[in-house]
Amino acid sequence: MERITHWVGGAPEDDGTARTIPVVDPATGRQSAELTLGDADVVDRAVRAATVAQRAWGRASLVTRTAVMFRLRQLLLDEIDVLARIISAEHGKTVEDAVGEIRRGCETVDYVCGISAATKGEFSADVSTGVDVHAFRQPLGVVAGITPFNFPAMVPLWMHPVAIATGNAFVLKPSERDPSASMFVADLYRRAGLPDGVFSVVHGDKAVVDAILDHPGIAAVSFVGSTPVARYVQQRGVAAGKRVQALGGANNHAVVLPDADIAFAAAQIASGAFGSAGERCMAVPVAIAVGEAADPFVDELRRLAAAVVVGPGDRPGVEMGPLITATSRDRVVELVTQAVDAGAHAVVDGRGLVVAGYEGGHFVGPTVLDHVTTDMRAYREEVFGPVLTVLRVDTFEDALALVNSSPFGNGSAVFTSSGELARRYVHEVQAGMVGVNVPIPVPVAFYSFGGWKESLFGDHHAHGPEGVRFWTRQKVVTTRWPHQDRPVAASMAFPNVVA
């Protein structure tokens, strides 16, 4: 049985005495490896190694840092199929979907290959007689990321390349459900020439999370996960004096107006709802059908959902894999059952799906629930499964009000051919990322990712320009070089700008 260990000081680390938990293949339900769980001591060792490494790395030239990122980018592309299969085996998503995840993560590496432009400072000459002011950004030191299971490559790649390219050392705590992708990337960093200790991986549960949040040697923490945990991470990290960005849950709504291309809207929303078995923070689990759009929209969803091929993620032709755990599967089935019992209509019902030869897998088929109401748990909670709930309203204003009543504000989309209504929606919807005829409006890496309301705790969005600002702090320098023949007399008044 393979034993997955930590990565500290540029190499795997395992004392052989730590607790372990099984890593399970979601397609079969069988154990594929055992994972070493860390504790506060492991976190401390990683931070101490990172502290030493960061002193030199933070002083390394931008050319040196960029060269490492260029090599990492090429290695990710060279090894993309290997990494995709690692992800598929532990997460369950299709290999094709995993390749897409890695490519979106590579966008951030592309962005930081130009870190010299992203970190350019400011300069103002002669703000006063003989006085100049300039500003620049410096790394925070040792920083950390706590990442979820649903994107074991992409979400960490939104964090550590930006943090490392700006001169920090990074400690990653990936999900214990699919840890191998992070270990593979750690070795890619080694091959790219990153100095030992600049990137570490520590596995564990809440004990390791708390150790990261409490450790005085860690200056900042980025987190992606559920809203209750995001709130906890933000509050505990801030109480320990850290800079924290904590991205929480989502329940993204897509609005379909009567003037939309209904077939196009249904295809796009079905992709957003059922891709990766719905286990995406930018999935589209809620569709709001306005007026006469409802019946043809639901009819098209019925056809699309019934045609999705479900099976193990590494099998050719499979479009949707299993859920990550048996517990996740059972929760999704429970939410669907409660909604149907409360009056929702199961247009397509994925409960009880069994894939031949993979009877122990964590499978739920694509499910479409029509006539859902706002008091049903399947609507109120983030299902995080292949379930699309359809709510019907009469007008655009009703749809917008329904979207804005959600406590979440991660992303939202509108499907319409009306530029006027699209513009109104973009400006009036309370969400951090908006799509117009785009179901999953995840920004490209030279923008930044982040939601509103209970989908984000903290001031900064992730990756891109806001990522650079999060992982660095500004220093402003005011400079005067006095002339020896013009001495300046001391003054007790507050200094001010004079001609």
C-alpha positions in Angstrom: 0.0 0.0 0.0 1.5 3.4 -1.0 2.1 5.7 1.9 1.7 9.4 1.1 3.9 11.7 3.3 4.7 15.3 3.8 7.1 17.4 1.7 9.4 19.5 3.9 12.7 21.0 3.1 12.6 19.9 -0.5 12.0 16.2 0.0 9.4 13.7 1.4 9.3 13.5 5.2 7.8 10.8 7.3 8.9 9.5 10.7 6.8 6.4 10.3 4.9 6.9 13.6 2.2 9.4 12.6 -1.5 8.7 12.3 -2.7 7.6 8.9 -6.0 7.6 7.1 -7.1 5.8 3.9 -7.2 7.4 0.5 -10.1 6.0 -1.4 -10.8 5.6 -5.1 -14.3 7.1 -5.5 -15.1 4.9 -8.6 -14.6 1.7 -6.7 -14.9 2.6 -3.0 -11.7 0.8 -2.3 -8.6 2.1 -0.5 -5.8 3.1 -2.9 -3.2 4.5 -0.5 -2.7 5.6 3.1 -2.0 9.2 4.0 0.3 10.4 6.8 -1.5 13.0 9.0 0.6 15.7 10.5 0.5 17.7 13.7 1.7 21.0 15.1 5.3 19.7 15.2 5.3 18.9 11.4 3.9 22.4 10.7 6.6 23.9 12.9 9.3 22.0 11.0 7.9 23.2 7.7 7.7 26.8 8.9 11.3 26.7 10.2 12.6 25.3 6.9 10.5 27.9 5.0 11.8 30.7 7.1 15.4 29.9 6.4 14.7 29.4 2.7 12.7 32.6 2.3 15.5 34.8 3.5 17.4 34.1 0.4 14.5 33.6 -1.9 12.9 36.9 -1.0 16.2 38.6 -2.1 16.4 36.6 -5.3 16.2 38.7 -8.5 12.9 38.8 -10.4 14.8 37.2 -13.3 15.7 34.2 -11.0 12.1 33.8 -9.8 10.7 34.1 -13.3 13.0 31.5 -14.6 11.7 29.0 -12.0 8.2 29.8 -13.0 8.9 29.3 -16.7 10.4 25.9 -16.0 7.4 25.0 -13.7 5.0 26.0 -16.5 6.8 23.7 -19.0 6.9 20.8 -16.6 3.2 21.1 -15.9 2.5 21.0 -19.6 4.9 18.1 -20.2 3.4 16.1 -17.3 -0.3 17.1 -17.7 -1.6 13.7 -18.6 0.2 12.1 -15.6 -1.1 14.7 -13.2 -4.6 14.5 -14.7 -4.7 10.7 -14.1 -3.5 11.2 -10.5 -6.4 13.7 -10.0 -9.0 11.4 -11.6 -7.9 8.4 -9.5 -8.4 10.2 -6.2 -11.1 12.8 -7.0 -13.2 10.8 -9.4 -13.5 13.5 -12.1 -12.9 12.5 -15.7 -9.3 12.8 -17.0 -10.5 15.3 -19.6 -12.0 17.5 -16.8 -8.7 17.1 -14.8 -6.7 18.3 -17.8 -9.0 21.4 -18.0 -8.4 22.0 -14.3 -4.6 21.9 -14.7 -4.7 24.2 -17.8 -6.7 26.8 -15.8 -4.2 26.5 -13.0 -1.4 27.0 -15.5 -2.9 30.3 -16.4 -1.8 31.6 -13.1 1.7 30.4 -13.7 1.5 32.2 -17.1 0.6 35.3 -15.3 3.4 35.2 -12.7 6.0 34.5 -15.5 5.5 38.3 -15.9 5.8 39.0 -12.2 8.3 41.8 -13.0 5.5 43.8 -14.6 2.9 42.8 -12.0 5.1 44.1 -9.1 6.3 47.4 -10.7 6.2 50.2 -8.2 5.5 53.9 -8.4 7.7 57.0 -8.4 6.9 60.7 -8.0 9.8 63.2 -8.4 9.9 66.6 -6.6 6.9 66.2 -4.4 8.6 69.0 -2.4 11.9 70.8 -3.1 14.5 68.1 -3.5 12.1 65.4 -2.2 11.1 62.3 -4.1 8.6 59.5 -3.1 8.5 56.0 -4.4 6.5 52.9 -3.4 7.2 49.2 -3.9 5.9 45.9 -2.7 7.7 43.3 -0.6 6.9 39.7 0.3 5.3 38.9 3.6 7.6 36.0 4.5 6.2 32.5 5.1 2.6 32.1 4.0 0.2 29.2 3.8 -2.7 27.9 1.8 -5.5 25.5 2.9 -7.2 24.0 -0.2 -10.3 21.9 -0.9 -10.7 18.5 -2.6 -12.7 19.6 -5.6 -9.7 21.2 -7.5 -6.6 19.5 -6.1 -4.4 21.2 -8.7 -6.1 24.4 -9.8 -7.0 26.0 -6.5 -3.5 25.5 -5.1 -2.1 26.8 -8.4 -4.1 29.9 -7.8 -2.2 30.5 -4.6 1.4 29.2 -4.4 2.8 30.5 -7.8 1.7 34.1 -7.0 3.0 33.8 -3.4 6.3 32.3 -4.4 6.9 34.5 -7.5 6.5 37.6 -5.2 9.2 36.2 -2.9 7.4 34.3 -0.2 7.9 30.7 1.0 4.7 28.7 0.9 3.2 25.9 3.1 0.3 24.0 1.5 -2.3 22.0 3.4 -4.2 20.2 0.7 -7.4 18.2 1.2 -6.7 14.8 2.8 -9.1 13.2 0.3 -7.0 13.7 -2.8 -3.4 14.6 -1.6 -1.2 13.1 -4.3 -1.6 16.0 -6.8 0.1 18.4 -4.4 3.0 16.0 -3.8 3.5 15.7 -7.6 3.6 19.5 -8.0 6.1 19.7 -5.1 8.4 17.4 -7.1 7.8 19.6 -10.2 9.0 22.6 -8.2 12.1 20.7 -7.3 12.8 19.8 -10.9 12.2 23.4 -11.8 15.0 24.5 -9.5 13.0 26.1 -6.7 15.3 26.2 -3.6 14.5 23.6 -0.9 12.1 24.8 1.8 10.4 27.5 -0.4 7.5 25.1 -1.1 6.2 22.6 1.5 3.2 20.3 1.7 1.8 19.3 5.1 -1.1 16.8 5.3 -3.6 16.6 8.1 -7.0 17.4 9.5 -8.2 20.2 11.8 -5.2 19.8 14.0 -2.9 20.9 11.2 -5.3 23.7 10.1 -5.3 25.1 13.6 -1.5 24.8 13.8 -1.2 26.8 10.6 -3.7 29.5 11.8 -1.9 29.8 15.2 1.7 29.6 14.1 3.5 33.0 14.7 5.9 32.3 11.8 3.1 32.3 9.2 2.1 35.8 8.0 -0.9 35.1 5.8 -3.3 32.3 5.0 -5.5 31.7 1.9 -8.4 29.3 2.3 -11.1 27.8 0.0 -13.9 25.6 1.4 -17.3 25.8 2.9 -18.7 29.0 4.4 -18.7 27.8 8.1 -15.1 26.8 7.9 -14.2 29.9 5.9 -15.6 32.0 8.7 -13.7 30.0 11.3 -10.4 30.3 9.4 -10.8 34.0 9.0 -11.7 34.7 12.6 -9.0 32.5 14.1 -6.3 33.6 11.7 -7.1 37.3 12.2 -7.1 36.8 15.9 -3.5 35.4 15.6 -2.5 38.5 13.7 -2.5 37.1 10.2 -3.7 38.4 6.9 -6.5 36.1 5.8 -8.6 35.6 2.7 -11.2 32.8 3.1 -13.3 31.9 0.1 -16.5 30.1 1.3 -19.4 28.3 -0.2 -21.7 29.1 -3.2 -25.1 28.4 -4.5 -24.8 30.0 -7.9 -27.9 31.0 -9.8 -28.4 31.1 -13.5 -31.4 33.1 -14.9 -33.0 32.1 -18.2 -35.1 34.8 -19.8 -37.8 34.1 -22.5 -35.7 35.8 -25.2 -32.7 33.5 -24.6 -31.6 30.8 -27.0 -33.2 28.0 -24.9 -31.3 25.1 -26.4 -28.0 27.0 -25.9 -28.9 28.0 -22.3 -29.9 24.5 -21.4 -26.7 23.0 -22.8 -24.5 25.5 -21.0 -26.4 25.2 -17.7 -26.4 21.4 -17.8 -22.6 21.5 -18.3 -22.3 23.8 -15.3 -24.5 21.7 -13.2 -23.2 18.2 -14.0 -19.6 18.7 -14.9 -17.3 17.2 -12.3 -20.4 15.7 -10.7 -21.4 19.2 -9.5 -18.4 19.4 -7.2 -17.3 22.9 -8.2 -17.6 26.1 -6.2 -18.6 27.7 -9.5 -21.1 25.0 -10.5 -24.6 26.1 -11.4 -27.0 24.2 -9.1 -29.9 26.6 -9.4 -31.7 27.7 -12.6 -34.4 30.3 -12.5 -36.7 30.1 -15.5 -38.6 33.2 -16.3 -42.1 33.1 -17.7 -42.6 31.1 -20.9 -39.0 30.0 -20.9 -39.7 27.4 -18.3 -41.4 24.5 -20.1 -39.0 24.4 -23.2 -36.0 24.9 -20.9 -37.0 22.0 -18.6 -37.8 19.8 -21.6 -34.3 20.4 -23.1 -32.7 19.7 -19.7 -34.5 16.4 -19.5 -33.0 15.3 -22.8 -29.5 16.5 -21.9 -29.4 15.1 -18.4 -30.6 11.7 -19.5 -27.8 11.5 -22.1 -24.9 12.1 -19.8 -22.5 9.1 -19.6 -21.6 8.3 -16.0 -18.7 6.1 -15.0 -15.1 6.0 -13.7 -13.2 9.0 -14.7 -10.5 7.2 -16.6 -12.8 5.3 -18.9 -13.0 6.7 -22.5 -16.3 8.3 -23.3 -17.3 8.9 -19.7 -18.6 12.5 -19.1 -19.3 12.5 -15.4 -17.6 10.5 -12.6 -18.5 9.7 -9.0 -18.7 11.9 -6.0 -15.7 12.1 -3.7 -17.0 10.0 -0.8 -19.9 7.7 0.1 -21.0 10.3 2.7 -21.2 13.0 -0.1 -23.3 10.6 -2.2 -25.7 9.8 0.7 -26.1 13.5 1.5 -27.0 14.4 -2.1 -29.5 11.5 -2.3 -31.0 12.7 1.0 -31.5 16.3 -0.3 -33.1 15.1 -3.5 -35.5 12.8 -1.5 -36.5 15.6 0.8 -37.2 17.9 -2.1 -39.3 15.3 -3.9 -41.2 14.5 -0.7 -41.9 18.2 -0.3 -43.4 18.6 -3.8 -40.6 19.0 -6.3 -40.8 17.0 -9.5 -37.9 14.8 -10.4 -37.7 15.4 -14.2 -34.5 13.2 -14.2 -33.7 11.2 -11.1 -30.2 10.0 -10.6 -30.7 8.3 -7.2 -29.9 4.7 -7.1 -27.6 4.7 -10.2 -25.3 1.7 -10.3 -22.4 1.5 -12.7 -21.7 -2.1 -13.9 -18.4 -3.3 -12.6 -18.2 -0.4 -10.1 -20.9 -1.3 -7.7 -19.0 0.1 -4.8 -18.5 3.5 -6.4 -19.9 6.7 -5.1 -22.2 7.4 -8.1 -25.3 9.6 -8.4 -26.7 10.3 -11.8 -27.6 13.7 -13.2 -30.8 14.9 -11.5 -33.1 17.7 -12.5 -35.7 18.9 -10.0 -38.5 21.2 -11.3 -41.0 23.3 -9.3 -38.5 23.7 -6.5 -39.4 26.2 -3.8 -37.1 28.4 -1.7 -37.9 26.6 1.6 -36.4 23.3 0.3 -33.0 22.3 1.6 -32.0 21.3 -2.0 -32.3 25.0 -2.8 -31.1 26.6 0.4 -28.0 24.5 0.8 -25.0 24.0 -1.6 -25.8 20.5 -2.8 -22.3 20.0 -4.2 -23.5 17.1 -6.4 -25.0 16.6 -9.9 -28.4 18.1 -9.0 -30.0 21.1 -10.9 -32.9 22.7 -9.2 -35.3 24.7 -11.3 -37.4 27.5 -9.9 -40.1 29.3 -11.9 -40.8 33.1 -11.7 -42.9 35.5 -13.7 -40.6 38.4 -14.4 -37.0 39.6 -14.7 -37.4 41.6 -11.5 -38.6 38.5 -9.7 -35.6 36.6 -10.8 -33.1 39.3 -9.9 -34.7 39.6 -6.4 -34.5 35.9 -5.9 -30.8 35.8 -6.8 -30.0 38.7 -4.5 -31.9 37.1 -1.6 -29.4 34.3 -1.4 -26.8 34.6 1.4 -24.1 33.5 -1.1 -22.7 35.8 -3.8 -19.9 33.8 -5.5 -21.1 33.8 -9.1 -24.2 34.2 -11.2 -25.2 34.1 -14.9 -28.0 35.4 -17.1 -29.0 33.9 -20.5 -30.7 36.5 -22.7 -30.5 38.1 -26.1 -31.3 41.5 -24.6 -28.3 43.8 -24.1 -30.5 46.1 -21.9 -31.5 43.3 -19.5 -28.0 41.8 -19.5 -26.5 45.2 -18.6 -29.1 45.6 -15.8 -28.3 42.2 -14.5 -24.5 42.7 -14.5 -24.9 46.0 -12.5 -27.6 45.0 -10.1 -26.9 41.3 -9.2 -25.1 40.9 -5.9 -22.3 38.5 -6.9 -18.6 38.8 -7.3 -18.4 37.1 -10.7 -21.1 37.4 -13.4 -21.6 35.6 -16.7 -23.7 36.8 -19.6 -24.5 33.7 -21.6 -21.6 32.1 -19.8 -22.5 29.5 -17.1 -19.3 29.4 -15.1 -17.7 32.9 -15.2 -14.4 32.0 -13.6 -12.1 34.9 -14.5 -8.9 34.4 -16.4 -5.7 34.7 -14.3 -5.0 38.3 -15.1 -8.2 39.2 -13.4 -9.0 37.9 -9.9 -11.4 35.3 -8.5 -13.8 36.0 -5.6 -17.3 36.3 -4.4 -19.5 38.6 -2.3 -21.5 38.1 0.9 -21.0 34.7 2.6 -18.8 33.5 -0.3 -15.8 35.6 0.8 -14.3 36.6 4.1 -11.5 39.1 3.8 -10.6 42.0 1.6 -8.8 40.4 -1.3 -9.9 38.1 -4.1 -7.7 35.3 -5.3 -4.9 35.0 -7.9 -4.2 37.7 -10.5 -3.6 41.3 -9.5 -5.4 41.0 -6.1 -3.4 37.9 -5.4 -0.2 39.9 -5.8 -1.5 42.5 -3.4 -2.6 39.9 -0.9 0.8 38.1 -0.8 2.8 41.4 -0.5 2.8 44.6 1.4 3.6 48.1 0.2 6.4 50.2 1.4 6.5 53.9 0.7 9.9 55.7 0.8 10.4 59.5 0.9 13.9 60.6 -0.1 15.9 63.8 0.3 19.5 64.4 -0.5 20.4 67.7 1.2 22.9 70.1 -0.3 25.8 70.7 2.1 25.8 74.4 1.2 22.1 74.8 2.0 21.6 73.4 5.5 18.0 72.9 6.7 17.1 74.2 10.1 15.3 72.0 12.5 11.5 72.6 12.9 9.1 71.3 15.5 6.1 71.8 13.2 4.6 68.8 11.4 6.4 68.4 8.0 4.4 69.6 5.1 4.8 70.0 1.3 6.2 73.4 0.4 7.3 74.8 -2.8 
